[in-house]
Amino acid sequence: NDTAFLAALGVMDYSMLCGVDRENGQLVVGIIDYVRQYTWDKQLETYVKASGVLGGAGREPTVISPNQYKKRFRRAMSRYFVMVPESSVPPVQVPCQIPESRVE
């Protein structure tokens, strides 16, 4: 569980990169940009933004603790990837069609 591992290390502010392996017709995903730890300066930024001292009161701050970030990341992934196969189910090859306008 990558997000739990990163949260345990105090890491927040990471992203997911998705791509298509056209040769094998597979979706390839990975977590990237996991270089920022939740240090005292980020904790202070969270407090200031959450308190509304500088505006934005009532909204969730963009800088949040690693555990909160993990939960927000997982919620987003469940919205973007609505069907995730169980590990016990054998993979199914699905033909992948990418419009030529999207190919770089």
PyMOL commands that set and color helices and strands:
alter all, ss='L'
color gray80, all
select helices_A, chain A and resi 2-8+40-51+66-80+100-102
alter helices_A, ss='H'
color red, helices_A
select strands_A, chain A and resi 11-12+15-21+26-32+36-37
alter strands_A, ss='S'
color yellow, strands_A
deselect
rebuild
show_as cartoon
